[in-house]
């Protein structure tokens, strides 16, 4: 006998909410796993793929169960189990992430599965059960399935936009997850009461499941977090240097991003920043544009060493700028202006021939965002440089340095004079490293730059850039597989 149909409004609400909850989990999962394995194309692909697998298997199982049992007896337990699954994702990721740190593919896939699979799988069983309960009239099968499919898609779209534009900006990740778990639990209990259905299972089993959910929520709330602050783009933390009273290290998504000495802005800890500073010392720029702010180490150095310099910084993350002001001594003003926004959009807004120095140091985890690596982007950098101006770009790569070579070829396609700064063993392909590309439309002052590099603590080589690039393919807006070129 076909089960009595659910009221249309209730059916619509269940499908809308269940589908939306899956998308909330998927988006938040990217923020959960980012501090441990980075935010790369592979990480995003893993989370999306795991989520789709959970939806596929959950929908299949929900349909099978709906054919064998009365779906009215299954809907409330599905929501309650999804609430428990949502609550336990936090401790699973927080504690598991400490073990699975790194960008290896198995670790990324496993952490993505811990973050999203179980609750998304359970929530995905709801829609086929609701469909079965709505099919009281087989003459309307097409319209019922089409309506509920459309409603589920609208729920997913609504949740995607609300999470991306509202929830992430307003709430820490922990609270988004715990609030969702609480809402699912309340919905499950309310549905069980409305349907006048006793929850299945023995009292001891139900008590164990409730305990698992409560313990999971508690561990998620008090468990280890790698963030001092969650901005719209980063899990950010500032660590004190025990050896230097004013030393501070900015950690973004588990990567050491910047070092600032509050007592001495001229102190440069990271080698690649020393290399860029050596170029700037030779150039003595009047106006500098920084694409990516991070800890604002180099702007602080130039402010001290180049009196009168005017600097513009384009930083995507406004929350990071606020953290820099609170923790890293950043003081903005007429001589150091900050534009919050995408580096490429900010670059396009700059006037032609306005800068002597452009510094490219924008990263998503350890990867230069693809749209900042292309020939079109480099051409716009050339546009804003004055004659004799210099572009320096920080790149991270690992043997066989495929991305570095492609980026060198791309920069050389725009600038006739290109050089490369790097440690000798990194150039020999013995290890990964930071590399700094130096480019100009005019001949570079190589001897003066080389002299500035000689006195640095670590040996470094300045060499021809296009020669190192070989026959690497130029990156364009139509072809820039940055993540695939990198080898971690």
C-alpha angles and dihedrals in degrees: 000000000000111000115247111270121259116241108272094239093052092047091050093049093049095051093043093050097042093049091045093050090055091056092047088054092047095052094043090047089066089058093044095055098034097083091057106037103016132243106282137138089262092054093048091046091050094051092046092046094048090048092051090048090052091050092048096049094039093052091048093049093044091054093049092049092047090057094050102039140029104275090212088071092050106045099074094044089050091056093044093049089048088053090053091046090050093050094051094051090077098060091037091057098035095051096030092049091061088058097040099046115149138057101273112138096237091051092048093050094046094048091048089052092050090050101051119359104085101047093038090050092051095045091050091062090067100072099057090046091053091046090054091051092049095053097087089130114045090196087072098047095118096049093045094050092042093049095048092044089052091047091051091052091049089051090052092048093048092049092047093053095040093049095045097043104029119012099048091046094047105037139039114249092250092058094047090055096043092046091051091049091051093048092050091050092050091047091051093050093045091050092049089052093047093048089044090229126149113228112253125245136051119301090247091053092049091048091052092050092048089049091051090052094047094045090047091051091047094049090046091053096048101026125113116290124192092211136085087182133013109212125184089271110019147045096225132192134170116212124196118232107235091204097050119046093211096035117121129177120203112216117197118185091339094308123114099241109168142001123209129183105207091199096047118029089182091065109102114192102177116074097222091055088053089054093051090046090053089056091047092049090058095043096045092201123209093200128026133186120202118199100203124017107203107160092346090238097146096043088053091050093049091048088059100040103036108049113208096017116150114216134190120192123194109201123173097207116068090182089058091053089053090050090050090054093050101040111016103044097249112170116183125198144137090307095047114038125179125208113193110216146072114324095230094049090046091049092052089055093057121099122251118268092006103131140055093197132032118186119197110201106140118134141175099209101310096335131091105233106257096236090057093055103058134104090248090056092047090050090057090050089054089051095058094046121094120230105285092021120138133223118206122188129189114218130178118205143151133217126322083032096213095158093046091052092048091049092048089052089049094051090045089054088065106027120052093206117055131162135176129221119199144129113281094241091051090051088051089057095247098124146356119269149152113279126194120212115205119196140169142162087233128057110284120240090240097164093052092046091048090052090053091052094051095075096052121115095244126049113255136178131218111203144157111292105204090049091059091047093060112178096337116152119255114246117233137175086262095050122027112133092173097157092049093050092055120085115199 
